Amino acid sequence: MAQQVIDSTNNNHLTAPKQKRYRVVLLHPSAGVNWSGGSEIFAIELARRLSGYFDVELLSGAPCGDFSQPSGGIPRTHAFEFVRNPLISGFVHKFMSHPEIVIEHVSNFLPCTIRLLTKPVDLIFPCNDYGGMAVGAVVRFFKGTPILFTEHVGLMGGGKSLSRNLRFHPNQLVVFSEKIAAFARNLAPQQNIVIIPNGVDVDKFTPIGNQIDFGLPKPVVLCVASLKRNSHKRIELAMQAIAKLPHASLLLCGDGIDRDYFQAKGDELLGKQRFQIQSFPYERMPEVYRSADVFTLPSIDEPFGLAYVEAMASGLPVVATDDEMRREIVADAGMVCDVTNLEIYAQALEQVLNQDLKMRSRQNALRFSWEAIALKYRDLILATIEKQR
């Protein structure tokens, strides 16, 4: 097993791209369709920046840059609209918990595999879990093409997704934290593992720019999450904690199948004057962040949490769950606490609201700029290709 934290300071070995631009293909059939998913945004942002070093192609569900190409199958977002039909939903959910994801994987397998087999590629970078990994494994079997994979689900569900993906034996596995790396190392001691955090566009998410008047009394606490009950986001904890702060409002930004439930719950706990649910297109999220006063998300087993760094890049302090990943991300730009203790959670929110942490939050977020993260992936891709060759 080889594990390392990539250092991009030594560029002496980067002469190969000047002689030959390696061809790197990323795969995510939902990219360009779903703009609220972390892995979709990851695929687009990384493909855009790697295009400066490689011949990059992103097999996506919809156009999202001159580097993207249609994947040829059905994105899970479109499949979800189909499987939620009452005539179909009850039947398909007897056999699978997320039929829309299965449809995406199955429908994209053949067109993506054919494209990668018929058009030479130096490295395959699946970004959509086991569907993309299966495509990569078949192409590697016939062509010897190495696979680089970033685990986005982490240890959610007891690490079930990571355990499954390790069976594909990617040539290089990227994880977000040492805890996830230790879990993977225990299951697959020979697996090559690198720790690289997720990135944020610090030119898009800034404290300066247009703001939105939500019509809520200040200060406004912002929570960004998909609206689904009993999920790892634990939105109700945030609602209950903010209900203990009579001077604060809560903006819940997101959408999902349980929106009506959360609307009723928020109206009950905070009242219509101090609570709103709104959803915005991704391009407006920088305005949303900079229009609030503090960001909170009390999720558990969150693999990374892109919303945390987007909020900090926009100048917002963060209050989050006290775990290894959140301590690393938040650092001194807010507080981590036992969010299951509502008194402690409410006190942490109160304390952060009474501090001016805008500049500290911004500086902390710069550690995760996509420019720095892309350089780490550039080095790792070069090393993986050259090792395979």
Long-range contacts (C-beta under 8 A, 24 or more apart in sequence): 1-185, 1-188, 1-189, 1-190, 1-191, 1-192, 1-193, 2-192, 2-193, 3-181, 3-185, 3-192, 3-193, 3-194, 3-195, 4-193, 4-194, 4-195, 5-194, 5-195, 5-196, 6-194, 6-195, 6-196, 6-376, 6-379, 6-380, 7-379, 8-372, 8-375, 8-376, 8-378, 8-379, 13-382, 14-378, 14-379, 14-382, 16-382, 16-386, 17-53, 17-54, 17-382, 21-53, 21-54, 21-55, 22-54, 22-55, 22-122, 22-123, 22-381, 22-382, 22-385, 23-54, 23-55, 23-56, 23-57, 23-120, 23-121, 23-122, 23-123, 24-50, 24-54, 24-55, 24-56, 24-57, 24-121, 24-122, 24-123, 24-125, 24-381, 25-56, 25-57, 25-58, 25-59, 25-116, 25-121, 25-123, 25-124, 25-125, 26-56, 26-57, 26-58, 26-59, 26-125, 26-126, 26-127, 27-58, 27-59, 27-71, 27-108, 27-112, 27-124, 27-125, 27-126, 27-127, 27-128, 27-132, 27-135, 27-136, 28-58, 28-59, 28-60, 28-61, 28-71, 28-126, 28-127, 28-128, 28-132, 29-59, 29-60, 29-61, 29-71, 29-73, 29-74, 29-75, 29-76, 29-104, 29-108, 29-112, 29-128, 29-131, 30-60, 30-61, 30-75, 30-76, 30-77, 30-104, 30-128, 31-58, 31-60, 31-61, 31-62, 31-64, 31-68, 31-127, 32-60, 32-61, 32-62, 32-63, 32-64, 32-68, 33-60, 33-61, 33-62, 33-75, 33-77, 33-78, 34-61, 34-75, 34-76, 34-77, 35-281, 35-282, 36-226, 36-254, 36-255, 36-282, 38-152, 38-198, 38-304, 38-306, 39-127, 39-128, 39-129, 39-152, 40-127, 41-282, 41-306, 42-127, 42-150, 42-152, 42-198, 42-199, 42-306, 43-127, 43-128, 44-68, 45-199, 45-201, 45-370, 46-199, 46-370, 46-373, 46-374, 46-377, 49-370, 49-371, 49-374, 50-374, 50-377, 50-378, 50-381, 53-378, 54-378, 54-381, 59-108, 59-112, 59-115, 69-115, 71-108, 71-111, 71-112, 72-108, 72-110, 72-111, 72-112, 72-115, 73-104, 73-106, 73-107, 73-108, 73-109, 73-111, 73-112, 74-103, 74-104, 74-107, 74-108, 75-104, 76-100, 76-101, 76-103, 76-104, 79-103, 79-104, 79-107, 84-257, 101-129, 101-131, 104-128, 104-131, 105-129, 105-130, 105-131, 105-134, 106-131, 108-135, 109-134, 109-135, 113-138, 113-139, 116-143, 116-145, 117-142, 117-143, 121-145, 122-146, 122-385, 123-147, 123-148, 123-381, 123-384, 123-385, 124-148, 125-149, 125-150, 125-381, 127-152, 129-153, 129-161, 129-165, 130-161, 130-164, 130-165, 130-168, 133-165, 133-168, 133-170, 134-168, 136-168, 136-170, 137-168, 144-388, 145-388, 146-171, 146-172, 146-384, 146-385, 146-387, 146-388, 147-171, 147-172, 148-172, 148-174, 148-380, 148-381, 148-384, 149-173, 149-174, 150-174, 150-175, 150-196, 151-175, 151-176, 151-180, 151-184, 151-303, 152-303, 152-304, 153-303, 154-180, 154-301, 154-302, 154-303, 154-304, 155-179, 155-180, 155-183, 155-301, 155-303, 156-232, 156-301, 156-302, 156-303, 157-301, 159-183, 162-187, 163-187, 166-191, 171-384, 171-387, 171-388, 172-380, 172-384, 174-377, 174-380, 176-303, 176-304, 176-325, 177-324, 177-325, 177-328, 178-324, 179-324, 179-325, 180-303, 194-380, 196-373, 196-376, 196-377, 196-380, 197-304, 197-328, 197-329, 197-367, 197-368, 197-373, 198-304, 198-306, 198-309, 198-368, 198-373, 199-309, 199-368, 199-369, 199-370, 199-372, 199-373, 199-374, 200-306, 200-309, 200-310, 200-313, 200-365, 200-368, 200-369, 200-370, 201-313, 201-369, 201-370, 202-313, 202-365, 202-366, 202-369, 202-370, 204-286, 205-285, 205-286, 205-289, 205-310, 205-313, 205-314, 205-365, 206-286, 206-290, 206-313, 206-314, 206-315, 206-362, 207-290, 207-314, 207-315, 207-358, 207-362, 208-290, 209-286, 209-287, 209-290, 210-287, 211-287, 211-290, 211-291, 212-284, 212-287, 212-288, 212-291, 213-291, 214-249, 214-251, 214-276, 214-278, 214-291, 215-276, 216-249, 216-251, 216-273, 216-274, 216-275, 216-276, 217-247, 217-249, 217-273, 217-274, 218-249, 218-293, 219-247, 219-248, 219-249, 219-293, 219-294, 219-353, 220-248, 220-249, 220-250, 220-251, 220-291, 220-292, 220-293, 221-248, 221-249, 221-250, 221-251, 221-292, 221-293, 221-294, 221-295, 221-296, 221-349, 221-353, 222-250, 222-251, 222-253, 222-288, 222-289, 222-292, 222-293, 222-294, 222-295, 222-296, 222-311, 222-316, 223-250, 223-251, 223-252, 223-253, 223-295, 223-296, 223-297, 224-253, 224-254, 224-285, 224-288, 224-295, 224-297, 224-307, 224-311, 225-252, 225-253, 225-254, 225-297, 225-299, 225-307, 226-254, 226-255, 226-256, 227-252, 227-254, 227-255, 227-256, 227-257, 227-258, 227-259, 227-261, 227-262, 227-277, 228-256, 228-257, 228-258, 229-258, 229-261, 232-299, 232-300, 232-301, 232-302, 233-297, 233-298, 233-299, 234-298, 234-299, 234-300, 234-339, 235-262, 235-298, 236-265, 237-298, 237-339, 237-340, 237-342, 237-345, 238-296, 238-297, 238-298, 238-339, 238-345, 239-265, 239-266, 239-269, 239-270, 239-275, 240-269, 240-342, 241-296, 241-298, 241-339, 241-342, 241-345, 241-346, 241-349, 242-269, 242-270, 242-346, 242-349, 243-269, 243-270, 244-342, 244-343, 244-346, 245-346, 245-349, 245-350, 245-353, 248-274, 248-349, 248-353, 249-273, 249-274, 249-275, 249-276, 250-274, 250-275, 250-276, 251-276, 251-278, 251-288, 251-292, 252-276, 252-277, 252-278, 253-277, 253-278, 253-279, 253-280, 253-285, 253-288, 254-279, 255-279, 285-310, 286-310, 286-314, 289-313, 289-314, 289-315, 289-316, 290-314, 290-315, 290-316, 292-316, 293-353, 294-318, 294-319, 294-334, 294-349, 294-352, 294-353, 295-319, 295-334, 296-320, 296-349, 297-321, 298-339, 298-345, 302-326, 304-329, 305-329, 309-365, 309-368, 311-361, 312-361, 312-362, 312-364, 312-365, 313-361, 313-362, 313-365, 313-366, 313-368, 314-362, 315-358, 315-359, 315-361, 315-362, 316-358, 316-361, 317-352, 317-355, 317-357, 317-358, 317-360, 317-361, 318-352, 318-361, 319-345, 319-348, 319-349, 319-352, 329-368, 330-364, 331-364, 332-360, 332-364, 333-357, 333-360, 333-361, 333-363, 333-364, 333-365, 334-361
